[in-house]
Amino acid sequence: EGEYVTRWEEMEILPGVPAAITLLNQSGMPVIVVSNQRCVAKGLITDAALGDLHRRMCDALALAGATIDAIYYCPHEAEPPCACRKPQPGMLFDAARDHDIDLSNSWMIGDSQADVEAGKNAGCKTAMLANNPSSRAIPDRMASSLLEATRQILAEQDIAVTRQKQTGKRHSDLNTAPQAPRKQNLW
């Protein structure tokens, strides 16, 4: 809160991020970004300029072989409350509707409690990129980086696929009645 990227020169793509996104792309998981952008409400950046930053970020990631499938952002102030500002799940619900996503079979990865709470509020599994979760919302996974979280998630998926091959059943069949195929996604 309080530190806003409003110019391309301030943008930093952290080490391991392109590799993590590429691994997710290769696994078939769509990657969707959901972000609180209060700086729009504060007048520090326009919607158009933020859109340009997002396009440039996607272009830079694409040069490294990483594809962002969609970006959703909340441009509102913290008060009055809105349905899209994390920890509210509005952006996740919008993305799920727009991209035919099964939230219960999706991951929300973030670096804040608001990210974890938004994921939990939407029914997603969650991973936090930090080592200090508060007791408000405990993530399903902890990782020091997006790449580490991605490796954990993909290893879990590999276990589910291996179990499916061994039993002849889908992972969801092991715990519940058969369901229609569902997309898995990463936020």
GUTORFI-882365 format. One line per field, with one value per atom (N, C-alpha, C): residue number from 1; residue in three letters; atom name; x, y, z. Coordinates in Angstrom, 1 decimal, always signed. Layout:
BEGIN
seq <- (NUM;...)
type <- (ALA;...)
atom <- (CA;...)
c1 <- (X;...)
c2 <- (Y;...)
c3 <- (Z;...)
//
This chain:
BEGIN
seq <- (1;1;1;2;2;2;3;3;3;4;4;4;5;5;5;6;6;6;7;7;7;8;8;8;9;9;9;10;10;10;11;11;11;12;12;12;13;13;13;14;14;14;15;15;15;16;16;16;17;17;17;18;18;18;19;19;19;20;20;20;21;21;21;22;22;22;23;23;23;24;24;24;25;25;25;26;26;26;27;27;27;28;28;28;29;29;29;30;30;30;31;31;31;32;32;32;33;33;33;34;34;34;35;35;35;36;36;36;37;37;37;38;38;38;39;39;39;40;40;40;41;41;41;42;42;42;43;43;43;44;44;44;45;45;45;46;46;46;47;47;47;48;48;48;49;49;49;50;50;50;51;51;51;52;52;52;53;53;53;54;54;54;55;55;55;56;56;56;57;57;57;58;58;58;59;59;59;60;60;60;61;61;61;62;62;62;63;63;63;64;64;64;65;65;65;66;66;66;67;67;67;68;68;68;69;69;69;70;70;70;71;71;71;72;72;72;73;73;73;74;74;74;75;75;75;76;76;76;77;77;77;78;78;78;79;79;79;80;80;80;81;81;81;82;82;82;83;83;83;84;84;84;85;85;85;86;86;86;87;87;87;88;88;88;89;89;89;90;90;90;91;91;91;92;92;92;93;93;93;94;94;94;95;95;95;96;96;96;97;97;97;98;98;98;99;99;99;100;100;100;101;101;101;102;102;102;103;103;103;104;104;104;105;105;105;106;106;106;107;107;107;108;108;108;109;109;109;110;110;110;111;111;111;112;112;112;113;113;113;114;114;114;115;115;115;116;116;116;117;117;117;118;118;118;119;119;119;120;120;120;121;121;121;122;122;122;123;123;123;124;124;124;125;125;125;126;126;126;127;127;127;128;128;128;129;129;129;130;130;130;131;131;131;132;132;132;133;133;133;134;134;134;135;135;135;136;136;136;137;137;137;138;138;138;139;139;139;140;140;140;141;141;141;142;142;142;143;143;143;144;144;144;145;145;145;146;146;146;147;147;147;148;148;148;149;149;149;150;150;150;151;151;151;152;152;152;153;153;153;154;154;154;155;155;155;156;156;156;157;157;157;158;158;158;159;159;159;160;160;160;161;161;161;162;162;162;163;163;163;164;164;164;165;165;165;166;166;166;167;167;167;168;168;168;169;169;169;170;170;170;171;171;171;172;172;172;173;173;173;174;174;174;175;175;175;176;176;176;177;177;177;178;178;178;179;179;179;180;180;180;181;181;181;182;182;182;183;183;183;184;184;184;185;185;185;186;186;186;187;187;187)
type <- (GLU;GLU;GLU;GLY;GLY;GLY;GLU;GLU;GLU;TYR;TYR;TYR;VAL;VAL;VAL;THR;THR;THR;ARG;ARG;ARG;TRP;TRP;TRP;GLU;GLU;GLU;GLU;GLU;GLU;MET;MET;MET;GLU;GLU;GLU;ILE;ILE;ILE;LEU;LEU;LEU;PRO;PRO;PRO;GLY;GLY;GLY;VAL;VAL;VAL;PRO;PRO;PRO;ALA;ALA;ALA;ALA;ALA;ALA;ILE;ILE;ILE;THR;THR;THR;LEU;LEU;LEU;LEU;LEU;LEU;ASN;ASN;ASN;GLN;GLN;GLN;SER;SER;SER;GLY;GLY;GLY;MET;MET;MET;PRO;PRO;PRO;VAL;VAL;VAL;ILE;ILE;ILE;VAL;VAL;VAL;VAL;VAL;VAL;SER;SER;SER;ASN;ASN;ASN;GLN;GLN;GLN;ARG;ARG;ARG;CYS;CYS;CYS;VAL;VAL;VAL;ALA;ALA;ALA;LYS;LYS;LYS;GLY;GLY;GLY;LEU;LEU;LEU;ILE;ILE;ILE;THR;THR;THR;ASP;ASP;ASP;ALA;ALA;ALA;ALA;ALA;ALA;LEU;LEU;LEU;GLY;GLY;GLY;ASP;ASP;ASP;LEU;LEU;LEU;HIS;HIS;HIS;ARG;ARG;ARG;ARG;ARG;ARG;MET;MET;MET;CYS;CYS;CYS;ASP;ASP;ASP;ALA;ALA;ALA;LEU;LEU;LEU;ALA;ALA;ALA;LEU;LEU;LEU;ALA;ALA;ALA;GLY;GLY;GLY;ALA;ALA;ALA;THR;THR;THR;ILE;ILE;ILE;ASP;ASP;ASP;ALA;ALA;ALA;ILE;ILE;ILE;TYR;TYR;TYR;TYR;TYR;TYR;CYS;CYS;CYS;PRO;PRO;PRO;HIS;HIS;HIS;GLU;GLU;GLU;ALA;ALA;ALA;GLU;GLU;GLU;PRO;PRO;PRO;PRO;PRO;PRO;CYS;CYS;CYS;ALA;ALA;ALA;CYS;CYS;CYS;ARG;ARG;ARG;LYS;LYS;LYS;PRO;PRO;PRO;GLN;GLN;GLN;PRO;PRO;PRO;GLY;GLY;GLY;MET;MET;MET;LEU;LEU;LEU;PHE;PHE;PHE;ASP;ASP;ASP;ALA;ALA;ALA;ALA;ALA;ALA;ARG;ARG;ARG;ASP;ASP;ASP;HIS;HIS;HIS;ASP;ASP;ASP;ILE;ILE;ILE;ASP;ASP;ASP;LEU;LEU;LEU;SER;SER;SER;ASN;ASN;ASN;SER;SER;SER;TRP;TRP;TRP;MET;MET;MET;ILE;ILE;ILE;GLY;GLY;GLY;ASP;ASP;ASP;SER;SER;SER;GLN;GLN;GLN;ALA;ALA;ALA;ASP;ASP;ASP;VAL;VAL;VAL;GLU;GLU;GLU;ALA;ALA;ALA;GLY;GLY;GLY;LYS;LYS;LYS;ASN;ASN;ASN;ALA;ALA;ALA;GLY;GLY;GLY;CYS;CYS;CYS;LYS;LYS;LYS;THR;THR;THR;ALA;ALA;ALA;MET;MET;MET;LEU;LEU;LEU;ALA;ALA;ALA;ASN;ASN;ASN;ASN;ASN;ASN;PRO;PRO;PRO;SER;SER;SER;SER;SER;SER;ARG;ARG;ARG;ALA;ALA;ALA;ILE;ILE;ILE;PRO;PRO;PRO;ASP;ASP;ASP;ARG;ARG;ARG;MET;MET;MET;ALA;ALA;ALA;SER;SER;SER;SER;SER;SER;LEU;LEU;LEU;LEU;LEU;LEU;GLU;GLU;GLU;ALA;ALA;ALA;THR;THR;THR;ARG;ARG;ARG;GLN;GLN;GLN;ILE;ILE;ILE;LEU;LEU;LEU;ALA;ALA;ALA;GLU;GLU;GLU;GLN;GLN;GLN;ASP;ASP;ASP;ILE;ILE;ILE;ALA;ALA;ALA;VAL;VAL;VAL;THR;THR;THR;ARG;ARG;ARG;GLN;GLN;GLN;LYS;LYS;LYS;GLN;GLN;GLN;THR;THR;THR;GLY;GLY;GLY;LYS;LYS;LYS;ARG;ARG;ARG;HIS;HIS;HIS;SER;SER;SER;ASP;ASP;ASP;LEU;LEU;LEU;ASN;ASN;ASN;THR;THR;THR;ALA;ALA;ALA;PRO;PRO;PRO;GLN;GLN;GLN;ALA;ALA;ALA;PRO;PRO;PRO;ARG;ARG;ARG;LYS;LYS;LYS;GLN;GLN;GLN;ASN;ASN;ASN;LEU;LEU;LEU;TRP;TRP;TRP)
atom <- (N;CA;C;N;CA;C;N;CA;C;N;CA;C;N;CA;C;N;CA;C;N;CA;C;N;CA;C;N;CA;C;N;CA;C;N;CA;C;N;CA;C;N;CA;C;N;CA;C;N;CA;C;N;CA;C;N;CA;C;N;CA;C;N;CA;C;N;CA;C;N;CA;C;N;CA;C;N;CA;C;N;CA;C;N;CA;C;N;CA;C;N;CA;C;N;CA;C;N;CA;C;N;CA;C;N;CA;C;N;CA;C;N;CA;C;N;CA;C;N;CA;C;N;CA;C;N;CA;C;N;CA;C;N;CA;C;N;CA;C;N;CA;C;N;CA;C;N;CA;C;N;CA;C;N;CA;C;N;CA;C;N;CA;C;N;CA;C;N;CA;C;N;CA;C;N;CA;C;N;CA;C;N;CA;C;N;CA;C;N;CA;C;N;CA;C;N;CA;C;N;CA;C;N;CA;C;N;CA;C;N;CA;C;N;CA;C;N;CA;C;N;CA;C;N;CA;C;N;CA;C;N;CA;C;N;CA;C;N;CA;C;N;CA;C;N;CA;C;N;CA;C;N;CA;C;N;CA;C;N;CA;C;N;CA;C;N;CA;C;N;CA;C;N;CA;C;N;CA;C;N;CA;C;N;CA;C;N;CA;C;N;CA;C;N;CA;C;N;CA;C;N;CA;C;N;CA;C;N;CA;C;N;CA;C;N;CA;C;N;CA;C;N;CA;C;N;CA;C;N;CA;C;N;CA;C;N;CA;C;N;CA;C;N;CA;C;N;CA;C;N;CA;C;N;CA;C;N;CA;C;N;CA;C;N;CA;C;N;CA;C;N;CA;C;N;CA;C;N;CA;C;N;CA;C;N;CA;C;N;CA;C;N;CA;C;N;CA;C;N;CA;C;N;CA;C;N;CA;C;N;CA;C;N;CA;C;N;CA;C;N;CA;C;N;CA;C;N;CA;C;N;CA;C;N;CA;C;N;CA;C;N;CA;C;N;CA;C;N;CA;C;N;CA;C;N;CA;C;N;CA;C;N;CA;C;N;CA;C;N;CA;C;N;CA;C;N;CA;C;N;CA;C;N;CA;C;N;CA;C;N;CA;C;N;CA;C;N;CA;C;N;CA;C;N;CA;C;N;CA;C;N;CA;C;N;CA;C;N;CA;C;N;CA;C;N;CA;C;N;CA;C;N;CA;C;N;CA;C;N;CA;C;N;CA;C;N;CA;C;N;CA;C;N;CA;C;N;CA;C;N;CA;C;N;CA;C;N;CA;C;N;CA;C;N;CA;C;N;CA;C;N;CA;C;N;CA;C;N;CA;C;N;CA;C;N;CA;C;N;CA;C;N;CA;C;N;CA;C;N;CA;C;N;CA;C;N;CA;C;N;CA;C;N;CA;C;N;CA;C;N;CA;C;N;CA;C;N;CA;C;N;CA;C;N;CA;C;N;CA;C;N;CA;C)
c1 <- (+0.8;+0.0;+0.9;+0.6;+1.3;+2.4;+2.9;+3.9;+3.3;+3.3;+2.6;+3.6;+3.5;+4.2;+3.3;+3.8;+3.0;+3.7;+5.0;+5.8;+6.5;+6.7;+7.4;+8.8;+9.5;+10.8;+10.8;+9.7;+9.5;+9.2;+8.8;+8.4;+9.6;+9.5;+10.5;+9.9;+10.3;+9.9;+10.9;+10.4;+11.3;+11.9;+13.1;+13.8;+12.9;+12.9;+12.1;+10.7;+10.2;+8.8;+8.5;+9.3;+9.1;+9.2;+10.1;+10.3;+9.0;+8.5;+7.3;+6.1;+5.9;+4.8;+4.9;+6.1;+6.4;+6.0;+6.4;+6.1;+4.6;+3.9;+2.4;+1.8;+2.3;+1.8;+2.0;+3.2;+3.5;+2.6;+2.2;+1.3;-0.1;-0.4;-1.8;-2.6;-2.1;-2.8;-2.8;-4.0;-4.0;-3.5;-2.9;-2.3;-3.1;-3.8;-4.6;-4.1;-3.8;-3.4;-4.6;-4.7;-5.7;-5.0;-5.3;-4.5;-5.3;-5.1;-5.6;-4.8;-5.4;-4.7;-5.3;-5.3;-5.8;-5.2;-4.0;-3.4;-4.2;-5.1;-6.1;-7.0;-7.6;-8.6;-7.9;-6.6;-5.9;-5.4;-5.6;-5.2;-3.8;-3.0;-1.6;-1.3;-2.3;-2.2;-3.6;-3.7;-5.0;-5.2;-6.5;-6.8;-6.0;-5.9;-5.2;-3.7;-3.1;-1.7;-1.4;-2.3;-2.2;-2.3;-3.2;-3.4;-2.1;-1.4;-0.2;+0.9;+1.0;+1.9;+1.7;+0.4;+0.1;+0.5;+0.2;+0.6;+2.2;+2.9;+4.3;+4.9;+4.2;+4.6;+4.4;+3.2;+2.9;+3.9;+4.2;+5.2;+6.6;+7.0;+8.3;+8.3;+7.3;+7.2;+7.1;+6.4;+6.3;+7.7;+8.5;+9.9;+10.7;+10.3;+10.9;+10.2;+9.1;+8.3;+7.2;+6.8;+5.8;+4.5;+3.4;+2.1;+1.2;+0.7;-0.3;-1.6;-2.6;-3.8;-4.8;-4.8;-5.7;-5.2;-5.6;-5.3;-6.6;-6.9;-8.1;-7.5;-8.1;-7.6;-8.8;-8.6;-9.6;-9.0;-9.7;-9.2;-9.7;-10.4;-11.2;-10.3;-10.7;-10.2;-10.6;-9.9;-10.2;-11.6;-12.0;-13.3;-14.0;-15.3;-16.2;-15.8;-16.1;-15.8;-16.5;-15.8;-16.4;-16.3;-16.9;-16.9;-15.6;-14.8;-13.7;-12.4;-12.3;-11.0;-10.7;-9.5;-9.1;-9.0;-9.5;-9.8;-11.2;-12.0;-13.2;-12.9;-13.7;-13.4;-14.0;-14.5;-15.1;-14.3;-13.0;-12.2;-12.1;-11.9;-11.8;-13.1;-14.3;-15.6;-15.7;-15.3;-15.4;-14.5;-13.3;-12.4;-13.0;-13.5;-14.1;-15.3;-16.1;-17.2;-16.7;-15.8;-15.3;-14.5;-13.8;-12.9;-13.3;-14.5;-15.0;-14.1;-13.9;-12.9;-13.6;-13.2;-13.7;-12.8;-13.3;-12.5;-12.0;-12.8;-12.4;-11.3;-10.9;-9.8;-8.7;-8.7;-7.7;-6.9;-5.8;-4.9;-4.8;-4.8;-4.5;-3.2;-2.2;-0.9;-0.7;-0.3;+0.0;+1.0;+1.3;+2.2;+1.6;+0.3;-0.3;-1.5;-1.9;-3.1;-4.3;-4.4;-5.6;-5.7;-4.5;-4.5;-5.0;-4.5;-4.9;-6.4;-6.8;-8.3;-9.1;-8.7;-9.5;-9.6;-8.5;-8.6;-9.5;-9.3;-10.2;-11.7;-11.9;-13.3;-13.9;-13.1;-13.6;-13.6;-13.1;-13.1;-11.9;-10.8;-9.6;-8.6;-7.7;-6.5;-5.6;-4.8;-4.0;-2.5;-1.6;-0.2;+0.2;+1.0;+1.5;+3.0;+3.5;+4.9;+5.5;+5.6;+6.2;+6.3;+6.9;+7.0;+6.4;+5.3;+4.7;+3.2;+2.5;+1.0;+0.4;-0.6;-1.3;-2.4;-3.0;-4.0;-5.3;-5.5;-6.7;-7.0;-6.1;-6.3;-5.0;-5.0;-3.8;-3.7;-2.7;-2.6;-2.4;-2.8;-2.6;-1.1;-0.4;+1.1;+1.8;+3.1;+4.0;+5.1;+5.6;+6.8;+7.5;+8.8;+9.6;+9.6;+9.1;+9.0;+7.9;+7.6;+6.6;+7.1;+8.3;+8.9;+8.8;+9.1;+8.9;+7.5;+6.6;+5.1;+4.7;+5.1;+4.7;+5.2;+6.4;+7.0;+6.2;+5.8;+5.0;+3.6;+3.0;+1.7;+1.8;+2.8;+2.9;+3.3;+4.1;+4.4;+3.1;+2.3;+1.0;+0.1;+0.1;-0.7;-0.1;+1.2;+1.8;+1.4;+1.4;+0.9;-0.5;-1.4;-2.8;-2.8;-2.0;-2.0;-1.5;-0.5;+0.1;-0.9;-1.6;-2.6;-3.8;-4.1;-5.2;-4.7;-3.5;-3.0;-2.9;-2.6;-2.5;-3.8;-4.8;-6.1;-7.1;-6.8;-7.7;-8.8;-8.7;-9.7;-9.0;-9.9;-9.5;-9.3;-8.4;-8.2;-9.5;-10.4;-11.7;-12.5;-12.3;-13.1;-12.7;-11.5;-11.0;-11.7;-12.3;-12.9;-14.4;-14.9;-16.3;-16.9;-18.1;-18.8;-18.2;-18.2;-17.7;-18.2;-17.3;-17.7;-17.3;-17.9;-17.5;-16.0;-15.3;-13.9;-14.0;-12.9;-12.9;-11.5;-11.5;-10.2;-9.6;-8.2;-7.5;-6.8;-6.7;-6.2;-5.3;-4.5;-3.6;-3.9;-3.9;-4.2;-2.9)
c2 <- (-1.2;+0.0;+1.2;+2.2;+3.5;+3.6;+2.4;+2.5;+2.0;+2.9;+2.7;+2.8;+1.8;+1.9;+2.6;+3.8;+4.6;+4.9;+4.4;+4.6;+3.3;+3.0;+1.8;+1.7;+2.8;+2.8;+2.3;+2.4;+1.9;+0.4;-0.2;-1.6;-2.5;-3.5;-4.5;-5.9;-6.7;-8.1;-8.9;-9.5;-10.1;-11.4;-11.7;-12.9;-14.2;-15.0;-16.3;-16.1;-14.9;-14.7;-15.2;-14.8;-15.4;-16.9;-17.5;-18.9;-19.6;-19.0;-19.6;-19.5;-18.4;-18.2;-19.2;-19.3;-20.2;-21.7;-22.1;-23.4;-23.6;-22.6;-22.7;-22.8;-21.9;-22.0;-23.3;-23.9;-25.2;-26.3;-26.1;-27.1;-27.0;-25.9;-25.7;-24.9;-24.4;-23.5;-22.1;-21.5;-20.1;-19.2;-18.1;-17.2;-15.9;-15.6;-14.3;-13.5;-12.2;-11.3;-10.6;-10.5;-9.6;-8.7;-7.4;-6.4;-5.2;-4.8;-3.6;-2.4;-1.5;-0.3;+1.0;+1.2;+2.4;+3.7;+3.6;+4.7;+5.4;+4.6;+5.2;+6.2;+5.7;+6.5;+7.8;+7.6;+8.8;+9.8;+9.4;+10.3;+10.3;+9.2;+9.1;+8.6;+7.9;+7.3;+7.1;+7.3;+7.1;+5.6;+5.3;+3.9;+3.6;+4.5;+4.3;+4.1;+4.9;+4.7;+3.4;+3.0;+1.7;+0.6;+0.7;-0.3;-0.4;+0.7;+0.7;+0.0;+0.2;-0.5;-2.0;-2.4;-3.8;-4.4;-3.7;-4.2;-4.4;-3.4;-3.4;-4.6;-4.8;-5.9;-7.2;-7.4;-8.6;-8.8;-7.7;-7.8;-8.3;-7.7;-8.1;-9.5;-10.0;-11.4;-12.3;-11.9;-12.7;-12.9;-11.9;-12.0;-13.1;-13.4;-14.4;-15.7;-15.8;-17.0;-17.2;-16.1;-16.2;-15.5;-16.1;-15.4;-15.2;-14.0;-13.6;-13.7;-14.5;-14.7;-13.5;-12.9;-11.7;-11.0;-9.7;-8.9;-8.2;-8.3;-7.6;-6.7;-5.5;-4.6;-3.8;-3.5;-2.7;-1.3;-0.3;+1.1;+2.0;+1.3;+2.1;+2.4;+3.4;+3.7;+2.6;+2.6;+1.6;+1.8;+3.1;+3.5;+4.3;+4.2;+3.1;+1.8;+0.7;-0.7;-1.0;-1.7;-2.2;-3.7;-4.3;-5.8;-6.3;-5.4;-5.9;-5.8;-4.9;-4.6;-5.8;-6.5;-7.5;-7.0;-7.7;-9.1;-9.6;-8.7;-9.1;-9.9;-10.9;-11.8;-11.4;-10.2;-9.7;-9.9;-9.6;-9.7;-11.2;-12.1;-13.5;-14.0;-13.6;-14.0;-13.5;-12.3;-11.8;-12.6;-12.9;-13.7;-15.1;-15.7;-17.0;-17.0;-16.0;-15.9;-15.7;-14.8;-14.5;-15.6;-16.4;-17.4;-18.9;-19.0;-20.4;-21.1;-20.5;-21.0;-21.7;-22.8;-23.5;-23.0;-22.1;-21.5;-22.5;-23.6;-24.6;-25.4;-25.3;-26.0;-25.1;-23.9;-22.8;-22.4;-21.8;-21.3;-19.7;-19.1;-17.7;-17.6;-17.0;-16.8;-15.3;-14.9;-13.5;-13.3;-12.0;-11.6;-10.9;-10.9;-10.1;-10.9;-10.5;-11.2;-10.9;-9.8;-9.5;-10.5;-10.9;-11.8;-13.2;-13.6;-14.9;-14.9;-13.8;-13.7;-13.7;-13.0;-13.0;-14.4;-15.1;-16.4;-17.3;-17.2;-18.0;-17.6;-16.3;-15.8;-16.3;-16.6;-17.1;-18.6;-19.3;-20.7;-21.3;-20.6;-21.1;-21.7;-22.5;-22.8;-21.6;-21.4;-20.2;-20.5;-19.7;-19.7;-18.3;-18.2;-16.9;-16.8;-15.7;-15.5;-14.7;-15.3;-14.7;-15.8;-15.4;-16.4;-15.9;-15.1;-14.6;-14.4;-15.5;-15.3;-14.9;-14.1;-13.8;-14.9;-14.8;-15.9;-15.6;-14.5;-14.2;-15.2;-15.5;-16.4;-17.1;-18.4;-19.2;-19.8;-19.5;-20.0;-21.6;-22.2;-23.6;-24.0;-23.0;-23.2;-21.9;-22.1;-20.9;-21.1;-20.0;-20.1;-18.8;-18.9;-17.6;-16.9;-17.5;-16.8;-17.5;-16.8;-17.3;-18.6;-18.7;-19.9;-21.1;-20.9;-21.9;-22.4;-21.4;-21.7;-22.5;-22.1;-22.8;-24.2;-24.4;-25.8;-26.6;-26.1;-26.8;-27.2;-26.2;-26.5;-27.5;-27.4;-28.4;-29.8;-29.8;-31.1;-31.8;-31.0;-31.5;-32.0;-31.2;-31.7;-33.0;-33.1;-34.3;-35.5;-35.3;-36.4;-36.8;-35.8;-36.1;-36.8;-36.4;-37.1;-38.5;-38.7;-40.0;-40.9;-40.4;-41.2;-41.6;-40.6;-40.9;-42.1;-42.0;-43.1;-44.4;-44.4;-45.7;-46.3;-45.4;-45.9;-45.9;-45.2;-45.1;-44.1;-43.3;-42.4;-41.0;-40.0;-38.6;-38.3;-37.3;-36.9;-36.5;-35.8;-35.5;-36.7;-37.8;-39.0;-39.7;-39.4;-40.1;-39.6;-38.4;-37.9;-37.6;-37.5;-37.1;-37.9;-37.6;-38.2;-37.7;-38.4;-37.9;-36.5;-35.7;-34.3;-34.1;-33.1;-32.7;-32.2;-32.3;-31.7;-30.2;-29.8;-28.4;-27.8;-26.5;-25.9;-25.6;-25.6;-25.2;-23.9;-23.0;-21.7;-21.2;-20.2;-19.6;-18.1;-17.5;-16.0;-15.3)
c3 <- (+0.0;+0.0;+0.0;-0.8;-0.8;-1.8;-2.3;-3.4;-4.7;-5.6;-6.9;-8.1;-9.0;-10.2;-11.2;-11.6;-12.5;-13.9;-14.0;-15.2;-15.5;-16.8;-17.2;-16.5;-16.4;-15.8;-14.3;-13.7;-12.3;-12.2;-13.4;-13.4;-13.2;-12.4;-12.2;-12.3;-13.2;-13.3;-12.5;-11.4;-10.5;-11.1;-10.6;-11.0;-10.9;-11.8;-11.8;-12.2;-12.4;-12.8;-14.2;-15.2;-16.5;-16.6;-15.9;-15.9;-15.2;-14.1;-13.5;-14.4;-15.0;-15.9;-17.1;-17.6;-18.8;-18.4;-17.2;-16.7;-16.6;-16.1;-16.0;-17.4;-18.3;-19.7;-20.3;-20.1;-20.7;-20.1;-18.8;-18.2;-18.6;-19.4;-19.8;-18.9;-17.8;-16.9;-17.4;-17.6;-17.9;-16.7;-17.0;-16.0;-16.1;-15.0;-15.0;-13.8;-14.0;-13.0;-12.5;-11.1;-10.5;-9.5;-9.7;-8.9;-8.5;-7.2;-6.7;-7.3;-7.9;-8.5;-8.0;-6.7;-6.1;-6.6;-7.2;-7.8;-8.9;-9.5;-10.5;-9.8;-8.7;-8.0;-7.4;-7.0;-6.5;-7.6;-8.8;-9.9;-10.3;-9.8;-10.0;-11.4;-12.0;-13.3;-13.9;-15.2;-15.9;-16.2;-16.5;-16.9;-18.2;-19.1;-20.4;-20.1;-19.2;-19.0;-18.2;-17.3;-16.7;-17.7;-18.6;-19.7;-20.5;-20.8;-21.5;-20.7;-19.4;-18.5;-18.6;-18.5;-18.5;-19.9;-21.0;-22.3;-22.4;-21.9;-21.9;-21.1;-19.9;-19.1;-19.8;-20.4;-21.1;-22.3;-23.0;-24.1;-23.6;-22.5;-21.9;-21.5;-20.9;-20.5;-21.7;-22.7;-23.9;-24.6;-24.5;-25.1;-24.4;-23.1;-22.3;-22.4;-23.3;-23.5;-22.5;-21.8;-20.8;-21.2;-21.1;-21.5;-20.4;-20.2;-19.3;-20.1;-19.7;-20.4;-20.2;-19.1;-18.9;-17.6;-17.6;-16.4;-16.0;-14.7;-14.1;-13.0;-12.9;-11.8;-11.3;-10.0;-9.3;-9.2;-9.8;-9.8;-8.7;-7.7;-6.7;-5.5;-4.7;-3.4;-2.4;-1.3;-0.3;+0.3;+0.4;+0.9;-0.1;-0.4;+0.2;-0.4;+0.3;-0.2;-1.5;-2.3;-3.6;-3.6;-4.6;-4.7;-5.4;-6.0;-6.8;-6.0;-5.1;-4.4;-3.5;-3.7;-2.8;-1.4;-0.4;-0.4;-0.9;-1.4;-2.0;-3.2;-3.6;-4.7;-6.0;-6.2;-7.4;-8.7;-8.6;-9.9;-10.2;-9.2;-9.5;-10.1;-9.5;-10.0;-11.5;-11.8;-13.2;-14.1;-13.7;-14.5;-14.7;-13.7;-13.8;-14.8;-14.7;-15.7;-17.1;-17.3;-18.6;-19.3;-18.4;-19.0;-18.7;-18.2;-17.9;-17.0;-15.8;-14.8;-13.7;-13.2;-12.0;-10.9;-10.1;-9.0;-8.0;-7.7;-6.7;-7.2;-8.5;-9.0;-9.5;-8.9;-9.3;-8.1;-8.4;-7.4;-7.4;-6.3;-6.1;-5.5;-6.2;-5.6;-5.4;-4.2;-4.0;-2.9;-2.6;-1.6;-0.5;-0.4;+0.7;+1.3;+2.5;+3.1;+2.3;+1.7;+0.8;-0.3;-0.9;-2.0;-1.5;-0.3;+0.2;+0.6;+1.2;+1.6;+0.3;-0.7;-2.0;-2.5;-2.6;-3.1;-2.2;-0.9;+0.0;-0.2;-0.3;-0.5;-1.8;-2.8;-4.1;-4.2;-3.2;-3.2;-3.8;-4.0;-4.6;-3.6;-4.1;-3.2;-3.3;-2.2;-2.2;-1.8;-2.4;-2.0;-1.7;-0.7;-0.3;-0.5;-1.1;-1.4;-0.2;+0.9;+2.1;+3.1;+4.2;+5.3;+6.6;+6.5;+7.7;+7.6;+7.4;+7.2;+8.6;+8.5;+9.8;+10.0;+11.1;+11.4;+10.7;+10.0;+9.4;+8.3;+7.4;+6.3;+6.1;+6.4;+6.3;+4.8;+4.1;+2.7;+2.7;+1.6;+1.5;+1.2;+0.7;+0.4;+0.7;+1.2;+1.4;+0.4;-0.1;-1.0;-0.9;-1.2;-1.2;-2.5;-3.6;-4.9;-5.7;-6.8;-7.7;-8.3;-8.6;-9.2;-8.2;-7.0;-6.0;-5.8;-5.7;-5.6;-6.8;-8.0;-9.2;-9.2;-8.8;-8.7;-7.7;-6.6;-5.6;-6.2;-6.9;-7.5;-8.6;-9.4;-10.5;-10.0;-8.9;-8.3;-7.8;-7.2;-6.6;-7.8;-8.9;-10.0;-10.6;-10.6;-11.1;-10.3;-9.0;-8.1;-8.4;-8.7;-9.0;-10.3;-11.3;-12.6;-12.4;-11.6;-11.4;-10.7;-9.7;-9.0;-10.0;-10.9;-11.9;-12.8;-13.2;-14.1;-13.4;-12.1;-11.3;-11.0;-10.8;-10.4;-11.6;-12.6;-13.8;-13.5;-12.4;-12.0;-12.0;-12.3;-12.2;-10.7;-10.4;-9.1;-8.4;-9.1;-8.4;-8.2;-8.9;-8.7;-7.4;-6.9;-5.7;-4.5;-4.5;-3.3;-3.5;-4.7;-4.9;-6.1;-6.3;-7.5;-8.8;-9.9;-11.1;-11.5;-12.1;-12.5;-13.9;-14.5;-15.9;-15.8;-16.9;-16.9;-16.6;-15.9;-15.4;-15.8;-16.0;-16.2;-14.8;-14.8;-13.6;-14.0;-13.1;-13.4;-12.3;-12.6;-11.7;-11.7;-10.6;-10.5;-10.1)
//
